[in-house]
């Protein structure tokens, strides 16, 4: 079968054993203990992800945070101005309309890089600037 649509349609006629075999071949991971109906849906997603690309790192991280229910991270949005006091000095970071992060007269690719430059240690930029917060119990 060559097209994604044909591969997905073929899942409907597969037995449970064939579905488990297809899962093992496609993902290389253990077959989840779910119903054949749910396994068909999971296989359909895997086939599409293989063909068209999976979820971005941001989406994966957000889903993981939601599943664990421990923290929530707010994305740095264009126009934001983040202020953090560190060792007696105020550090102001701006996120430009084009998404470029500016601090100390320079541009940076991430908030984590800025946090590292300020502290000299590896920090999560969203945590350092207060964008990552614990979920209230």
C-alpha positions, 0 to 999 in steps of 0.5 A: 500500500502506498498512500496513507489513506489506503494504509489507514483504510486497511486497518479496519479489516485487520484482526487483533493479531495483525494489528499488534504485528503492525504496531510492533513493525511500525513503532518498534515498541511494545503493543499497548494493552488496549482494545482493537478499536483503540489500537486502530486509532493509535495506528492511524495516528502513527501512520499519519505522523510517520508520513506527515510529521508528528507533534512539535516539541512544544505540543508534546511538552504541553500535553505532558504537563497537562497529563502530570498536572504539576506545572503549566508553562505560559509561552512568551508572546510577542510584546511581552516585557519580562522583569526578573530581579537577580542578585540586586539587579533588575533584568528586563527582557522584551519579546518583540513583535517578531518573536525576537528576545532582547536583553542587555542590548542583544538578541537571544534565541531563547529565554533559557539562554538569557537566564543562563547569561544572567545566572551563569548556570543552566536554568529553564528560561520560562521558570526563571522568568515566572512563566512556568508555575506550579498548579494549585492543589 
